Amino acid sequence: MRPIGQAAIACSSLFLLGLSGSHVPPHNDELLILGTWELVWAVDDGVERQTDRNRITVAADGWTAGDNVFSYRMYPHTRPKHMDWKHAGQVYQGIYELDGQTLRLCVAPPGKPRPTEFETRPGDGRSLHLRRRVEPKLP
């Protein structure tokens, strides 16, 4: 086979491997966050609380917690990573860390500045949550 033909076959093979869908880009948090997450640990307003193992479901078109549906937007290229939620005309600003099967969130109440660290103190109104994936991510 001529060198040009070999190069064409090699390029075609690499192209087809790229279309296989088995590789998720490393910073594609918008896909990696999809699924159902159970609350493992929570601190609200600086006080640790008992976990009720409540679940949230994250889909491409919304974030569902109980009867509430939030729209959301992720900013995975900021440090720390930012996420905003909107519900009933209120905007909640937070930060997140997604590490495989765990999701850590720190969220400020509406009208308060976005947290810069994963911490909460009495009186700041923030919520700090650790969640664990309980179902496989959605396609």
ZATI-836500 format. One record per atom (N, C-alpha, C): residue number from 1; atom name; x negated, y negated, z negated. Coordinates in steps of 0.2 Angstrom, whole numbers, always signed. Layout:
N
num; atomo; X; Y; Z
NUM; CA; X; Y; Z
...
REM end
This chain:
139
num; atomo; X; Y; Z
1; N; -4; +6; +0
1; CA; +0; +0; +0
1; C; -4; -6; +0
2; N; -2; -11; +3
2; CA; -6; -17; +4
2; C; -6; -21; -3
3; N; -11; -25; -4
3; CA; -10; -29; -11
3; C; -4; -34; -11
4; N; -2; -37; -6
4; CA; +4; -41; -6
4; C; +10; -37; -8
5; N; +11; -31; -6
5; CA; +16; -26; -8
5; C; +16; -24; -15
6; N; +10; -23; -17
6; CA; +9; -21; -24
6; C; +11; -27; -29
7; N; +9; -33; -27
7; CA; +11; -39; -31
7; C; +18; -40; -31
8; N; +22; -39; -26
8; CA; +29; -40; -25
8; C; +32; -35; -30
9; N; +30; -29; -30
9; CA; +33; -24; -34
9; C; +32; -25; -41
10; N; +26; -27; -43
10; CA; +24; -29; -50
10; C; +29; -35; -52
11; N; +30; -40; -48
11; CA; +34; -46; -50
11; C; +41; -44; -51
12; N; +44; -40; -46
12; CA; +50; -37; -47
12; C; +52; -34; -53
13; N; +47; -29; -55
13; CA; +48; -25; -61
13; C; +48; -30; -67
14; N; +44; -35; -68
14; CA; +44; -40; -73
14; C; +50; -44; -73
15; N; +53; -46; -68
15; CA; +59; -49; -67
15; C; +65; -45; -70
16; N; +65; -38; -68
16; CA; +70; -34; -70
16; C; +70; -33; -78
17; N; +64; -32; -80
17; CA; +63; -31; -87
17; C; +65; -37; -91
18; N; +65; -43; -89
18; CA; +67; -49; -92
18; C; +75; -49; -92
19; N; +78; -46; -87
19; CA; +85; -46; -87
19; C; +89; -41; -91
20; N; +84; -36; -95
20; CA; +87; -31; -98
20; C; +92; -33; -104
21; N; +91; -39; -107
21; CA; +95; -41; -112
21; C; +92; -38; -119
22; N; +87; -34; -119
22; CA; +85; -32; -126
22; C; +80; -37; -130
23; N; +78; -42; -126
23; CA; +74; -47; -130
23; C; +78; -53; -132
24; N; +78; -55; -138
24; CA; +81; -61; -140
24; C; +76; -66; -141
25; N; +76; -72; -138
25; CA; +71; -77; -139
25; C; +70; -79; -147
26; N; +64; -80; -149
26; CA; +63; -80; -156
26; C; +66; -86; -160
27; N; +68; -91; -157
27; CA; +71; -97; -160
27; C; +78; -97; -158
28; N; +81; -92; -156
28; CA; +88; -92; -154
28; C; +93; -91; -160
29; N; +93; -95; -165
29; CA; +97; -94; -171
29; C; +104; -94; -169
30; N; +106; -98; -164
30; CA; +113; -98; -162
30; C; +116; -91; -161
31; N; +112; -86; -159
31; CA; +114; -80; -158
31; C; +113; -75; -164
32; N; +107; -76; -167
32; CA; +105; -72; -173
32; C; +110; -73; -179
33; N; +113; -79; -179
33; CA; +118; -80; -185
33; C; +125; -77; -184
34; N; +126; -75; -178
34; CA; +133; -72; -177
34; C; +134; -66; -181
35; N; +140; -65; -184
35; CA; +142; -59; -188
35; C; +145; -61; -195
36; N; +146; -56; -199
36; CA; +149; -57; -206
36; C; +143; -57; -211
37; N; +144; -62; -216
37; CA; +139; -63; -221
37; C; +143; -63; -228
38; N; +140; -59; -233
38; CA; +143; -59; -239
38; C; +138; -63; -244
39; N; +142; -66; -249
39; CA; +138; -70; -254
39; C; +135; -66; -259
40; N; +128; -67; -260
40; CA; +124; -63; -265
40; C; +123; -67; -271
41; N; +122; -73; -270
41; CA; +120; -78; -276
41; C; +121; -85; -274
42; N; +124; -89; -279
42; CA; +126; -96; -278
42; C; +124; -100; -284
43; N; +122; -106; -282
43; CA; +121; -111; -287
43; C; +125; -117; -284
44; N; +130; -120; -288
44; CA; +134; -126; -286
44; C; +133; -131; -291
45; N; +130; -137; -289
45; CA; +130; -143; -293
45; C; +125; -141; -299
46; N; +120; -137; -297
46; CA; +114; -136; -302
46; C; +116; -130; -307
47; N; +122; -127; -306
47; CA; +124; -122; -311
47; C; +125; -115; -307
48; N; +121; -110; -309
48; CA; +122; -104; -306
48; C; +129; -101; -308
49; N; +133; -98; -303
49; CA; +139; -96; -304
49; C; +140; -88; -302
50; N; +145; -85; -305
50; CA; +146; -78; -303
50; C; +148; -77; -296
51; N; +145; -73; -292
51; CA; +147; -72; -285
51; C; +153; -67; -285
52; N; +157; -69; -280
52; CA; +164; -66; -279
52; C; +163; -62; -273
53; N; +157; -61; -270
53; CA; +155; -58; -264
53; C; +160; -60; -258
54; N; +162; -66; -258
54; CA; +166; -69; -253
54; C; +162; -68; -246
55; N; +166; -68; -241
55; CA; +162; -67; -234
55; C; +164; -73; -230
56; N; +159; -74; -225
56; CA; +160; -79; -220
56; C; +159; -75; -214
57; N; +163; -77; -208
57; CA; +161; -74; -202
57; C; +159; -80; -197
58; N; +154; -79; -194
58; CA; +151; -84; -189
58; C; +152; -82; -182
59; N; +156; -85; -178
59; CA; +156; -84; -171
59; C; +154; -90; -167
60; N; +153; -89; -161
60; CA; +151; -95; -157
60; C; +155; -101; -157
61; N; +162; -100; -158
61; CA; +166; -105; -158
61; C; +168; -108; -165
62; N; +166; -105; -170
62; CA; +168; -107; -177
62; C; +165; -103; -183
63; N; +165; -106; -189
63; CA; +163; -103; -195
63; C; +169; -102; -199
64; N; +171; -96; -201
64; CA; +177; -95; -205
64; C; +176; -93; -212
65; N; +179; -96; -217
65; CA; +178; -95; -224
65; C; +185; -94; -227
66; N; +187; -89; -228
66; CA; +194; -88; -231
66; C; +199; -90; -225
67; N; +203; -95; -227
67; CA; +208; -98; -222
67; C; +205; -104; -218
68; N; +199; -106; -220
68; CA; +196; -112; -217
68; C; +192; -110; -211
69; N; +193; -114; -206
69; CA; +188; -113; -200
69; C; +184; -120; -199
70; N; +178; -119; -199
70; CA; +174; -125; -198
70; C; +170; -125; -191
71; N; +170; -130; -188
71; CA; +165; -131; -182
71; C; +158; -132; -185
72; N; +153; -130; -181
72; CA; +146; -131; -184
72; C; +142; -132; -178
73; N; +136; -135; -180
73; CA; +131; -136; -175
73; C; +124; -135; -179
74; N; +120; -131; -175
74; CA; +113; -129; -178
74; C; +108; -133; -175
75; N; +103; -135; -178
75; CA; +97; -138; -176
75; C; +90; -134; -178
76; N; +89; -129; -174
76; CA; +84; -124; -176
76; C; +77; -127; -175
77; N; +76; -132; -172
77; CA; +69; -135; -171
77; C; +67; -140; -176
78; N; +71; -142; -181
78; CA; +69; -146; -186
78; C; +66; -142; -192
79; N; +63; -146; -196
79; CA; +60; -142; -202
79; C; +61; -146; -208
80; N; +65; -144; -213
80; CA; +68; -137; -213
80; C; +74; -137; -207
81; N; +76; -132; -205
81; CA; +81; -131; -200
81; C; +88; -134; -203
82; N; +91; -138; -198
82; CA; +97; -142; -200
82; C; +103; -138; -198
83; N; +109; -139; -201
83; CA; +115; -137; -199
83; C; +121; -141; -201
84; N; +126; -143; -197
84; CA; +131; -147; -199
84; C; +138; -143; -198
85; N; +142; -144; -203
85; CA; +149; -141; -202
85; C; +154; -147; -202
86; N; +159; -146; -199
86; CA; +165; -151; -199
86; C; +171; -147; -200
87; N; +175; -150; -205
87; CA; +182; -147; -207
87; C; +186; -152; -209
88; N; +192; -153; -206
88; CA; +197; -158; -209
88; C; +195; -165; -209
89; N; +191; -167; -204
89; CA; +188; -173; -203
89; C; +182; -175; -207
90; N; +180; -170; -211
90; CA; +174; -171; -216
90; C; +168; -167; -213
91; N; +162; -170; -213
91; CA; +156; -168; -211
91; C; +151; -166; -217
92; N; +149; -160; -217
92; CA; +145; -157; -222
92; C; +138; -156; -219
93; N; +133; -159; -222
93; CA; +126; -158; -219
93; C; +122; -153; -223
94; N; +118; -149; -220
94; CA; +114; -144; -224
94; C; +108; -142; -221
95; N; +104; -138; -224
95; CA; +99; -134; -221
95; C; +100; -127; -222
96; N; +96; -123; -217
96; CA; +97; -116; -218
96; C; +90; -113; -216
97; N; +90; -106; -218
97; CA; +84; -102; -217
97; C; +87; -95; -215
98; N; +86; -93; -209
98; CA; +89; -86; -207
98; C; +83; -82; -206
99; N; +83; -76; -210
99; CA; +77; -71; -210
99; C; +80; -64; -209
100; N; +81; -62; -203
100; CA; +84; -55; -202
100; C; +91; -55; -205
101; N; +91; -51; -210
101; CA; +98; -49; -213
101; C; +100; -54; -219
102; N; +96; -59; -220
102; CA; +98; -64; -225
102; C; +98; -71; -223
103; N; +103; -75; -226
103; CA; +104; -82; -224
103; C; +104; -86; -230
104; N; +100; -91; -230
104; CA; +100; -96; -236
104; C; +102; -102; -234
105; N; +107; -105; -238
105; CA; +110; -112; -236
105; C; +109; -117; -242
106; N; +108; -123; -240
106; CA; +109; -128; -245
106; C; +113; -134; -242
107; N; +119; -135; -245
107; CA; +124; -140; -242
107; C; +125; -145; -246
108; N; +126; -152; -244
108; CA; +128; -157; -247
108; C; +135; -159; -246
109; N; +138; -162; -251
109; CA; +145; -164; -250
109; C; +146; -169; -245
110; N; +152; -170; -242
110; CA; +153; -175; -237
110; C; +151; -182; -240
111; N; +147; -186; -235
111; CA; +145; -193; -237
111; C; +139; -193; -241
112; N; +136; -187; -243
112; CA; +129; -187; -246
112; C; +124; -185; -241
113; N; +118; -187; -243
113; CA; +112; -186; -238
113; C; +111; -178; -237
114; N; +108; -176; -232
114; CA; +106; -169; -231
114; C; +101; -167; -235
115; N; +101; -161; -238
115; CA; +96; -159; -243
115; C; +89; -158; -239
116; N; +84; -159; -242
116; CA; +77; -158; -239
116; C; +74; -152; -241
117; N; +76; -149; -247
117; CA; +74; -143; -250
117; C; +79; -139; -252
118; N; +78; -132; -253
118; CA; +83; -127; -255
118; C; +83; -128; -263
119; N; +87; -133; -265
119; CA; +88; -134; -273
119; C; +94; -138; -274
120; N; +96; -137; -280
120; CA; +102; -141; -282
120; C; +101; -143; -289
121; N; +103; -149; -291
121; CA; +103; -151; -298
121; C; +110; -153; -301
122; N; +111; -153; -307
122; CA; +117; -155; -310
122; C; +119; -162; -308
123; N; +125; -163; -305
123; CA; +127; -170; -303
123; C; +125; -171; -295
124; N; +122; -167; -292
124; CA; +120; -169; -285
124; C; +126; -166; -280
125; N; +130; -162; -282
125; CA; +136; -160; -278
125; C; +134; -154; -273
126; N; +127; -152; -273
126; CA; +125; -148; -268
126; C; +127; -140; -270
127; N; +127; -136; -264
127; CA; +128; -129; -265
127; C; +122; -126; -262
128; N; +120; -121; -266
128; CA; +114; -117; -263
128; C; +117; -110; -263
129; N; +116; -106; -257
129; CA; +119; -100; -257
129; C; +114; -95; -253
130; N; +114; -89; -256
130; CA; +110; -83; -252
130; C; +115; -78; -250
131; N; +115; -77; -243
131; CA; +120; -72; -241
131; C; +116; -67; -237
132; N; +120; -61; -237
132; CA; +117; -55; -233
132; C; +122; -53; -228
133; N; +119; -51; -222
133; CA; +123; -48; -217
133; C; +127; -42; -219
134; N; +133; -41; -217
134; CA; +137; -35; -219
134; C; +139; -31; -213
135; N; +139; -35; -207
135; CA; +141; -31; -201
135; C; +136; -33; -196
136; N; +136; -29; -191
136; CA; +131; -31; -185
136; C; +133; -37; -182
137; N; +128; -41; -180
137; CA; +130; -47; -176
137; C; +134; -46; -170
138; N; +138; -51; -169
138; CA; +143; -50; -163
138; C; +139; -51; -156
139; N; +142; -48; -151
139; CA; +138; -48; -145
139; C; +138; -55; -142
REM end
